[in-house]
Amino acid sequence: MKINIIGGGPAGMYFAILMKKADASHEITIYERNGPDDTFGWGVVFSGKTLANLRAADEESHAEITRAFAAWDNVEVVRQQEKISIHGNSFSGIARLQLLKILQRRCEQLGVQLLFRTEVTDLHLLKANCDLLVAADGVNSTARKQYSDHFLPILDFRPNRYIWYGTNRLFHGLTLTFRENEAGVFAAHSYKFNQTTSTFIIECDQETWNRAGFATLGDDATRDYLEKVFAPDLEGQLLLSNNSKWINFLLVKNEHWFFENVVMIGDALHTAHFSIGSGTKLALEDAIALFESFGRSKGVAEALKDFENTRKPVIEDYQAAAFESMRWFENARDYMNLAPIELAHTLMTRSGRVSDEDLRRRDPAFMTRWEKQ
Ligand SMILES: Cc1cc2nc3c(=O)[nH]c(=O)nc-3n(C[C@H](O)[C@H](O)[C@H](O)COP(=O)(O)OP(=O)(O)OC[C@H]3O[C@@H](n4cnc5c(N)ncnc54)[C@H](O)[C@@H]3O)c2cc1C
């Protein structure tokens, strides 16, 4: 089969790896607008269950990914002078660039053709010239725009602003920190992803953003401002920018997932708020699901139908949980009068996927303390 893939992110490369590994006669080309060492952002986080899925799908890349991991089991909630730890969770972090390099090497090893610095503009030509066109071209997908009459996307720009920094202050555990100043409430999502660096995402609502005057602050002044807000947490370390900009989260859904021989996967197809740390996981698991659909179907049309039928309910479930989590952060200011232990409890249960029973199993001491209070 001849397969063209737009986008050399986690979704596109992982799908290429699985297909090529299963049948070396597939001719697979990935078109990627960036160079092999360009990336945005810092680290990404996975749960233990995702790792089990990756091991079952491709042992080789799984081994490399886990070698590069920073793993932890605690969520830390920081409010005023207090830090509450909740143990018994399972997360690992990896630099996005490192993950991409591992997948690039695996693609090259298997004979997938990676065309870097190649922007796709004419989808019709690419579509006509293959058996399967996979649009793994991220949240601002060109394919989704060009074929919007077929995919019928539903796009929802959320009101909160966020900005993705790094820092050399190491946060051992998924740390959620809340700080207030005269402008409003700021939340930071941080975690260590290698021996020297942590991801540090800062989020605030639009009113706070306006009052802080970010509209007229340049990049350096914005960083200075936020370093002051989180001074007790950064312990003298700086915020590191990777061309970091304020953005609004875009919630993406699509009525139809494929048409003719074109299918979308990853962020092009759906997004889930970063507060449940699932974007890369879902992208990789989409690749596995689409690969498995080919395994149980005869031909492209049947496989794409199978992919949509089997994967859509799973994604809808995730998006529902992520939506609750996102809403919690959009309304964060309403929770700031809670005692820190109560705040930690609402945070742990915000998505509806973690019950009190789960928490009791994971960290009985935390639950005893919460119940006492
Ligand atoms: C602030 C923030 C924090 C996040 N934190 C996490 C986290 O902790 N854990 C997690 O799992 N996920 C996280 N994510 C989400 C994660 O980054 C994405 O969900 C994931 O990268 C999706 O993978 P993808 O392959 O679908 O798309 P992408 O990684 O976006 O890859 C798409 C690729 O397509 C290329 N491309 C696009 N258009 C074209 C074109 N026309 N021609 C050629 N190439 C093109 C792009 O250059 C890009 O390389 C976060 C996202 C944000 C914004």
The ligand as a Tripos MOL2 file, in Angstrom:
@<TRIPOS>MOLECULE
LIG
   53    58     1     0     0
SMALL
NO_CHARGES

@<TRIPOS>ATOM
      1 C1          0.6120   23.7710   26.7550 C.3       1 LIG1
      2 C2          0.4980   22.3670   26.2710 C.ar      1 LIG1
      3 C3          0.8660   21.3560   27.1340 C.ar      1 LIG1
      4 C4          0.7860   20.0350   26.7380 C.ar      1 LIG1
      5 N1          1.1290   19.0630   27.6180 N.ar      1 LIG1
      6 C5          1.0120   17.7840   27.2740 C.ar      1 LIG1
      7 C6          1.3400   16.7560   28.1820 C.ar      1 LIG1
      8 O1          1.7630   16.9930   29.2980 O.2       1 LIG1
      9 N2          1.1770   15.4890   27.7880 N.ar      1 LIG1
     10 C7          0.7160   15.1830   26.5570 C.ar      1 LIG1
     11 O2          0.5980   14.0200   26.2660 O.2       1 LIG1
     12 N3          0.4080   16.1350   25.6530 N.ar      1 LIG1
     13 C8          0.5320   17.4250   25.9760 C.ar      1 LIG1
     14 N4          0.2050   18.4010   25.0880 N.ar      1 LIG1
     15 C9         -0.3970   18.0540   23.8210 C.3       1 LIG1
     16 C10         0.5520   17.5150   22.8150 C.3       1 LIG1
     17 O3          1.5790   18.4170   22.5500 O.3       1 LIG1
     18 C11        -0.2440   17.1470   21.5380 C.3       1 LIG1
     19 O4         -1.4650   16.6170   21.9190 O.3       1 LIG1
     20 C12         0.4770   16.1280   20.6840 C.3       1 LIG1
     21 O5          1.6900   16.6560   20.2590 O.3       1 LIG1
     22 C13        -0.3760   15.7200   19.4760 C.3       1 LIG1
     23 O6          0.3680   14.9690   18.5640 O.3       1 LIG1
     24 P1          0.0700   15.0430   17.0010 P.3       1 LIG1
     25 O7          1.0650   14.1430   16.3540 O.co2     1 LIG1
     26 O8         -1.3680   14.8030   16.7550 O.co2     1 LIG1
     27 O9          0.2970   16.5510   16.5760 O.3       1 LIG1
     28 P2          1.5960   17.4660   16.6600 P.3       1 LIG1
     29 O10         2.5330   16.9880   17.7140 O.co2     1 LIG1
     30 O11         1.1100   18.8550   16.7340 O.co2     1 LIG1
     31 O12         2.2950   17.2070   15.2520 O.3       1 LIG1
     32 C14         1.7820   17.7010   14.0250 C.3       1 LIG1
     33 C15         2.9260   17.8940   13.0660 C.3       1 LIG1
     34 O13         2.4230   18.2430   11.7830 O.3       1 LIG1
     35 C16         3.2410   19.2200   11.2080 C.3       1 LIG1
     36 N5          2.4330   19.9420   10.2110 N.ar      1 LIG1
     37 C17         1.2790   20.6300   10.4290 C.ar      1 LIG1
     38 N6          0.7780   21.1010    9.2830 N.ar      1 LIG1
     39 C18         1.6260   20.7020    8.2970 C.ar      1 LIG1
     40 C19         1.6430   20.8960    6.8770 C.ar      1 LIG1
     41 N7          0.6760   21.5640    6.2420 N.pl3     1 LIG1
     42 N8          2.6700   20.3590    6.1750 N.ar      1 LIG1
     43 C20         3.6580   19.6550    6.8040 C.ar      1 LIG1
     44 N9          3.6830   19.4480    8.1370 N.ar      1 LIG1
     45 C21         2.6750   19.9620    8.8730 C.ar      1 LIG1
     46 C22         3.6920   20.0670   12.3800 C.3       1 LIG1
     47 O14         4.8970   20.7740   12.1170 O.3       1 LIG1
     48 C23         3.8680   19.0220   13.4840 C.3       1 LIG1
     49 O15         5.1880   18.5240   13.5520 O.3       1 LIG1
     50 C24         0.3140   19.7160   25.4360 C.ar      1 LIG1
     51 C25        -0.0340   20.7260   24.5430 C.ar      1 LIG1
     52 C26         0.0630   22.0540   24.9620 C.ar      1 LIG1
     53 C27        -0.2870   23.1130   23.9650 C.3       1 LIG1
@<TRIPOS>BOND
     1     1     2 1
     2     2     3 ar
     3     2    52 ar
     4     3     4 ar
     5     4     5 ar
     6     4    50 ar
     7     5     6 ar
     8     6     7 ar
     9     6    13 1
    10     7     8 2
    11     7     9 ar
    12     9    10 ar
    13    10    11 2
    14    10    12 ar
    15    12    13 ar
    16    13    14 ar
    17    14    15 1
    18    14    50 ar
    19    15    16 1
    20    16    17 1
    21    16    18 1
    22    18    19 1
    23    18    20 1
    24    20    21 1
    25    20    22 1
    26    22    23 1
    27    23    24 1
    28    24    25 2
    29    24    26 1
    30    24    27 1
    31    27    28 1
    32    28    29 2
    33    28    30 1
    34    28    31 1
    35    31    32 1
    36    32    33 1
    37    33    34 1
    38    33    48 1
    39    34    35 1
    40    35    36 1
    41    35    46 1
    42    36    37 ar
    43    36    45 ar
    44    37    38 ar
    45    38    39 ar
    46    39    40 ar
    47    39    45 ar
    48    40    41 1
    49    40    42 ar
    50    42    43 ar
    51    43    44 ar
    52    44    45 ar
    53    46    47 1
    54    46    48 1
    55    48    49 1
    56    50    51 ar
    57    51    52 ar
    58    52    53 1
@<TRIPOS>SUBSTRUCTURE
     1 LIG1         1 GROUP 0 **** ****
